[in-house]
Amino acid sequence: MKMRNLLLLAALALMPLVACNASGNENKAETAAEASATGNNLPLDLTFLKNMGVDVERIRDIEHKNENFDVADLNEDQIRKLLPMKAYMNADEFIQDHYIKGAKALAGGFTMLLYGIETGDDASNELLAIYDKDGKLTDYMQLGNYDAFIIGEADDEYTKGTAEATTTEITFPSPSEFVLDRTDKEGSWVREEEGGYSELTDLKWLVQTVKRYTVDNKGHMTLVEQKEVKREGNVPADDDSAFDDLYMLPMSTPDRIDRLNNAINDRIKKQGSEAYLEDMPYMVGMVAGECYAGNPEGMLMWIYKNRNTPNMIVEHLKQAFVYGWLDKSMLNQVIEEMEDTPAQDYVYDLTREWKSSDE
């Protein structure tokens, strides 16, 4: 549940996750075009993926979940075309395996793709992306721990212990909306004879959250409703939930940076500047880096427009470059392409001394 378990970059994969996203050739189910949906039976056109050389026959319906499913692996060129925001991140991001786990046709000729990104130790991140008829990315959002099994404690033989598990179901009530039903829980586990892990037993706690989104005629996603539908046991306090939610907002959310700035200010008021600077830079830096990668010029313009108002956004963005999460050469390119000359000059002076720690 914590933002610490979310990964902006592959290099930040620090936890021993075991996610349910292994690929295989056994027990193949129907492809996406053949699968049925609960409230969305639009025909799926993956021509733009075919034209890129993607093996679309391995892509199944996004609602279909099976432990032994195929995925469509992507090469670096395909990643750059499908996920252009990756170019603003550290080059190591492209070392990781990227693949398409599912697809869904949406109203207005848009297509949704569900991606998995390997982060090591059999773990992955997932994200949702929307494309228009020509295959142009119109929106995307991170999904955090979409399906994960996080070992917390284990005995010396690694046969039993405690773990946190996350499962997510996605449904489509209509062609222009979808629902993410996520359950987080913690309990005991034991290793099965086949080498896998059992379902969690002796649950300590469980939280189920449902989020509903709409997709408009520009291919932009909007979170319109979020509610907790179930809570059991002694659920640990989650002071970081506001930053979790910000990390997983759609890229197109117009006030995302304002929300981040407000969350930072609220946290500083709650714990004080000194404690905040000691505890929060890593987490908030991830959110700031995600906001920047989704809309680099938008963040730089926000910084310029708020230059006379004290805020921590600049410091967090700077650290994202210092730590090497973001590519400084791409920052210079973004600045060169800015059309607002005063803003361009201001941001250039502000960032020209920013360097990663390994330079």
C-alpha positions, -999 to 999 in steps of 0.1 A, spaced: 0 0 0 29 24 7 43 46 -20 77 30 -10 64 -1 -28 58 18 -60 86 21 -86 92 51 -108 122 34 -124 135 -2 -125 165 8 -104 142 15 -75 129 -20 -73 139 -28 -37 113 -51 -24 110 -89 -31 78 -89 -49 63 -120 -65 37 -107 -90 12 -129 -108 24 -120 -143 45 -149 -155 42 -156 -192 39 -190 -208 27 -209 -238 5 -234 -220 -33 -232 -216 -37 -204 -241 -70 -186 -238 -89 -166 -264 -72 -135 -278 -85 -100 -270 -106 -98 -301 -123 -130 -293 -130 -125 -256 -164 -113 -243 -168 -83 -220 -193 -74 -193 -204 -40 -207 -181 -33 -236 -182 -55 -267 -167 -31 -292 -145 -47 -319 -108 -44 -312 -85 -30 -339 -48 -35 -331 -36 -24 -366 -13 3 -352 4 -24 -331 7 -48 -361 23 -20 -381 50 -18 -354 57 -55 -356 40 -64 -323 27 -100 -321 -10 -91 -315 -21 -127 -314 -5 -129 -280 -26 -100 -266 -58 -110 -249 -88 -92 -235 -78 -69 -207 -105 -84 -184 -93 -119 -189 -70 -131 -161 -52 -164 -160 -20 -175 -143 -7 -190 -175 -12 -162 -200 8 -150 -230 21 -115 -233 34 -95 -263 70 -86 -256 83 -52 -269 117 -42 -282 133 -8 -275 120 9 -307 84 -2 -299 87 10 -263 98 44 -275 69 47 -299 42 34 -276 55 50 -243 72 82 -254 74 95 -218 101 68 -211 125 91 -231 125 115 -202 135 89 -177 169 73 -170 182 52 -198 183 22 -176 145 20 -179 149 5 -213 170 -24 -199 139 -38 -183 115 -61 -202 83 -43 -213 53 -63 -225 16 -58 -233 -7 -79 -210 -41 -70 -224 -61 -46 -246 -96 -32 -248 -115 -12 -274 -131 20 -260 -157 45 -273 -145 70 -300 -121 46 -316 -97 46 -286 -77 16 -274 -66 8 -239 -35 -13 -233 -23 -28 -201 15 -30 -198 38 -49 -175 74 -38 -169 98 -63 -153 117 -48 -124 137 -79 -112 130 -108 -88 99 -119 -107 83 -85 -100 67 -60 -123 50 -26 -125 18 -22 -145 4 8 -162 -27 16 -183 -24 37 -215 -49 50 -240 -43 54 -278 -62 71 -306 -70 55 -340 -35 63 -352 -18 48 -322 -9 81 -306 -7 80 -268 -35 103 -253 -32 94 -216 -17 69 -192 -15 62 -155 6 40 -132 -12 12 -113 13 6 -85 11 -29 -70 -15 -42 -95 -11 -79 -86 17 -85 -61 28 -109 -34 52 -91 -10 71 -113 14 74 -96 48 87 -124 70 99 -159 63 115 -187 82 151 -199 76 139 -225 50 117 -199 33 87 -222 36 63 -200 55 59 -165 69 38 -134 65 32 -114 33 11 -86 18 -9 -93 -13 -26 -71 -38 -51 -82 -64 -68 -59 -89 -98 -66 -111 -107 -43 -140 -142 -41 -156 -159 -20 -182 -195 -10 -173 -197 9 -206 -173 16 -236 -164 50 -220 -157 40 -184 -139 14 -164 -136 3 -128 -105 -8 -108 -114 -30 -79 -83 -35 -57 -78 -55 -26 -48 -52 -3 -43 -77 26 -17 -91 49 -16 -126 64 3 -159 67 16 -179 38 32 -213 32 51 -227 3 32 -252 -17 49 -284 -31 49 -269 -66 71 -241 -54 45 -213 -53 28 -196 -24 -6 -204 -10 -34 -179 -7 -30 -158 24 -45 -173 55 -50 -160 91 -56 -126 77 -44 -97 98 -62 -71 78 -78 -64 44 -89 -33 26 -109 -32 -7 -110 0 -27 -130 7 -59 -121 35 -83 -143 45 -113 -129 63 -143 -144 78 -174 -126 83 -208 -136 114 -228 -136 122 -265 -99 132 -262 -89 99 -248 -83 114 -214 -90 94 -182 -107 110 -152 -111 95 -117 -147 103 -109 -153 82 -79 -131 64 -52 -145 46 -23 -135 20 3 -160 -9 2 -145 -32 27 -121 -30 58 -113 -59 81 -88 -64 109 -62 -41 124 -54 -21 93 -21 -1 97 -22 36 94 -12 49 60 -1 85 62 13 83 27 -20 75 10 -23 110 -4 10 106 -23 0 70 -34 -31 85 -50 -12 113 -67 13 89 -81 -15 69 -97 -35 98 -111 -39 99 -149 -12 119 -167 -39 143 -181 -52 153 -147 -51 192 -151 -44 201 -114 -21 172 -106 9 194 -97 -13 218 -76 -26 187 -57 10 175 -52 20 210 -39 -10 210 -15 -2 175 -2 34 186 4 23 217 23 -2 197 44 25 171 53 50 199 63 23 215 86 16 181 101 52 169 109 74 200 105 100 210 79 129 191 95 110 158 98 95 162 63 129 167 47 143 136 65 114 113 57 97 123 25 121 134 -4 124 99 -19 86 93 -20 76 128 -31 105 128 -56 89 98 -73 56 116 -77 73 148 -90 93 127 -114 62 110 -127 44 143 -131 74 157 -151 78 126 -173 41 128 -182 41 165 -191 76 180 -190 68 214 -203 37 216 -182 57 211 -150 83 237 -161 56 262 -169 40 255 -135 74 262 -118 77 295 -138 42 307 -130 47 299 -93 83 313 -91 73 339 -65 55 314 -43 76 293 -19 72 256 -27 91 223 -26 83 212 -61 115 227 -75 136 209 -49 120 176 -54 123 178 -92 160 187 -88 166 157 -67 149 135 -93 177 146 -117 205 145 -91 195 109 -82 195 100 -119 159 91 -121 154 116 -149 175 123 -180 192 158 -178 199 159 -216 162 156 -223 155 184 -198 177 207 -219 158 196 -250 125 204 -234 137 239 -224 150 246 -259 115 238 -274 96 261 -250 78 289 -268 74 312 -238 108 330 -239 107 345 -204 98 311 -190 125 295 -210 151 318 -197 140 314 -161 139 276 -162 173 275 -180 190 296 -153 172 276 -126 183 242 -139 217 247 -156 236 235 -125 215 204 -120 236 173 -125 232 137 -115 253 124 -87 275 103 -110 285 131 -133 
